[in-house]
Amino acid sequence: MKNDVKHSSTKEIAEAIYVVNRHAKTAPDPRHLYTLKKKAIQQLIAQKHAKKIGLHYSDHPKYSHQHSTLLVQVANYYFHIPPRKEDFQALKHLGNIDQSYRNPKPSLSLSKAKKVLYRYLNWEEESKVTAEQRNKRHTRSPYSNPHYAPWGQLVSWEQKDRRR
């Protein structure tokens, strides 16, 4: 396999990362999407298709403590990922994030973006079983608790114990 990006241009991969990142910000369980973003950016950096620019203070402090994020340029897109220890010694701190800058808007669906990144990372696509298990975990009915009854149904204390 060549040392260059696998079957996709750097610009297409940057667009896919942008779409995955945008959806991760509103997803109920964004861990997989953020992992996909981080691994793709790390691989681009390792292959010299992305460039570390510097460090920024995060807009969202953890546990009321300020922390920094690593600013990375991929094609004409900019992303933030968690920095490594060596990044603090090697890179300049740029201060606060420039809120006036916006990445270009790609026209790519989430499913296509994920396929581009899976192909680039040489990962198998997320199996349906895994997706179903994750969705099932988050769609628990409020009525599964024996102390709640569906609207309009009266349940006595004795019936609640029997419903288990």
Secondary structure, DSSP 8 states (H G I E B T S, - for coil): --SS-SSS-HHHHHHHHHHHHHHHTT-SS-HHHHHHHHHHHHHHHHTTSEEEEEEEE-SS-BTTB--EEEEEEETTEEEEE---HHHHHHS-EEEE--TT---------HHHHHHHHHHHHT-----HHHHHHHHHHH---GGGSTT---TT----HHHHHHT-
